[in-house]
Amino acid sequence: MITGSNMVALLHALATDHSDRALNIIVTEPDLDDEVRDSLYRAIAENTEPDEQARAVGDVIRDIDGDQFLINECYRLAFYLSDQWAEMAENPLFARFSANRAAIVLDKWVHYFPIYTRHLERFRGRSVNVLEVGVYRGGGLDLWSSYLGPEAKLVGLDIDEAAVRAVKGRFQVVLGDQADPDVLRKINDDYGPFDVVIDDGGHTMDQQIVTIETLFPLLNDGGVFIVEDTHTSYWTAFGGGLHEPTSFVEWTKPRIDDLHSRHHAGIDRSSVWATEVDGMHWYDSVVVLDKKHRFRPFNEMAGSASYIWADRFSEGLGVEMLATRDQALHDRDRLRDELAHVYAVETDAEKAEQLEKAWRTTEELRLARAELSQTRERLAQLGGQLSSQEEELTSTRNDLLESWEQIRGIRKTSSWRVTKPLRAVRRLLP
Ligand SMILES: C[S@@+](CC[C@H](N)C(=O)[O-])C[C@H]1O[C@@H](n2cnc3c(N)ncnc32)[C@H](O)[C@@H]1O
């Protein structure tokens, strides 16, 4: 892969919109597999915006199962190069998290912030009891405390004494293992019941499952249970794996059936998951359960005057009939409209046909007229020719008559008569 310092240079080149430099780093990197070099090159060359390029580079590194840290840096850069950070800056938790850079160390996936505010907003300014499982150096407790306000009572649980020492004097933190139900019950007895539980502890499957199975039933009605980093359900190091039956995510799936327990006899209706879960929310790496004792689901009807079963039954029928009648009337009106539309279209079609016919007749008439005038012109031409031929004939005839007169005159002369025998002899000669 690209060396660390070159990766920094590459990301810096993208951040400052110098993709030519970034491409140069990829081309000249000595120990890069040709296929990876080609993919990285295309990730930059085939995208125009720096955020798209950084995201695409991250995708290439992720596809080859590269360094998680490098992938994170690429996606981080892509986020800050796009407008997404501006939208996120509106989030009060993220705003505080980003601004307070000198705060106690706090490491969070950025897409968690809107999830927290969506589910914790309603507790702000209220006297709520909050348990954070997994405290580390107290950065989380600090954040919740500032967000929820001075009325909120916070307590932490951590297996590491360093965590207890780190927050000493600021927050109450109990030392103990979240995978031990007795520890959880004890902390609930001493500091609970809780309105909010945030599980950000060890993130192994048994830790998450034991914690939720022990503490969710003890949560106050109207409370919320948040489990962080549930991507560990896909990581073997934490006991997870895709469709691994013992993973936490797999544990959550039957809860969907529990939510619908009143709609199928095969589902246990008495479990806490069937009666106390108001809603569940699955996010990328976070699962949230809302706790609320649910009344049995039933269907209600408006527009009915009575609440007595028999009357309701008959009124139900009446309402059904009215609804059917309304629907029938509605259908009738719709059909009428459609029919009127069909008529209108038909009439229009007829009109169009007539217009077409009239147009065709007019056109035929125009053509016939043109032909007639052409014929007339031709006739006039022919008439002209005829009269000039007649004139020519008359003058020829006159010429003939004139010649005939001359011949007759010649025949009457004495020379004609004297030369008669000569002409007879000439006729006999061959
Ligand atoms: C990710 S850190 C918590 C970070 C903290 N919530 C924050 O926002 O700063 C995880 C913590 O869980 C604790 N932890 C690990 N396994 C535990 C367990 N079995 N029971 C209780 N805490 C545990 C670790 O000691 C560590 O302090």
The ligand as an SDF file (V2000), in Angstrom:
LIG
                    3D

 27 29  0  0  0  0  0  0  0  0999 V2000
  -15.2340    2.8810   24.1860 C   0  0  0  0  0  0  0  0  0  0  0  0
  -14.7450    3.0600   25.8410 S   0  0  0  0  0  0  0  0  0  0  0  0
  -15.9720    4.0810   26.4440 C   0  0  0  0  0  0  0  0  0  0  0  0
  -15.9210    5.4510   25.9840 C   0  0  0  0  0  0  0  0  0  0  0  0
  -16.8130    6.3900   26.6740 C   0  0  0  0  0  0  0  0  0  0  0  0
  -18.1850    5.9540   26.6790 N   0  0  0  0  0  0  0  0  0  0  0  0
  -16.7120    7.7640   26.0650 C   0  0  0  0  0  0  0  0  0  0  0  0
  -17.6910    8.1810   25.4160 O   0  0  0  0  0  0  0  0  0  0  0  0
  -15.6860    8.3900   26.2090 O   0  0  0  0  0  0  0  0  0  0  0  0
  -15.0990    1.5070   26.4810 C   0  0  0  0  0  0  0  0  0  0  0  0
  -14.9680    1.4170   27.9710 C   0  0  0  0  0  0  0  0  0  0  0  0
  -15.6220    0.2520   28.3510 O   0  0  0  0  0  0  0  0  0  0  0  0
  -14.9270   -0.3460   29.4200 C   0  0  0  0  0  0  0  0  0  0  0  0
  -15.2310   -1.7720   29.4710 N   0  0  0  0  0  0  0  0  0  0  0  0
  -14.7210   -2.7850   28.7420 C   0  0  0  0  0  0  0  0  0  0  0  0
  -15.2370   -3.9520   29.1140 N   0  0  0  0  0  0  0  0  0  0  0  0
  -16.0900   -3.6990   30.1190 C   0  0  0  0  0  0  0  0  0  0  0  0
  -16.9250   -4.5040   30.9230 C   0  0  0  0  0  0  0  0  0  0  0  0
  -16.9590   -5.8320   30.7840 N   0  0  0  0  0  0  0  0  0  0  0  0
  -17.6750   -3.9180   31.8600 N   0  0  0  0  0  0  0  0  0  0  0  0
  -17.6210   -2.5830   32.0370 C   0  0  0  0  0  0  0  0  0  0  0  0
  -16.8500   -1.7610   31.2920 N   0  0  0  0  0  0  0  0  0  0  0  0
  -16.0970   -2.3160   30.3610 C   0  0  0  0  0  0  0  0  0  0  0  0
  -13.4770   -0.0420   29.1130 C   0  0  0  0  0  0  0  0  0  0  0  0
  -12.7150   -0.0980   30.2750 O   0  0  0  0  0  0  0  0  0  0  0  0
  -13.5720    1.3200   28.4860 C   0  0  0  0  0  0  0  0  0  0  0  0
  -13.3340    2.3120   29.4250 O   0  0  0  0  0  0  0  0  0  0  0  0
  1  2  1  0
  2  3  1  0
  2 10  1  0
  3  4  1  0
  4  5  1  0
  5  6  1  0
  5  7  1  0
  7  8  2  0
  7  9  1  0
 10 11  1  0
 11 12  1  0
 11 26  1  0
 12 13  1  0
 13 14  1  0
 13 24  1  0
 14 15  1  0
 14 23  1  0
 15 16  2  0
 16 17  1  0
 17 18  1  0
 17 23  2  0
 18 19  1  0
 18 20  2  0
 20 21  1  0
 21 22  2  0
 22 23  1  0
 24 25  1  0
 24 26  1  0
 26 27  1  0
M  CHG  2   2   1   9  -1
M  END
$$$$
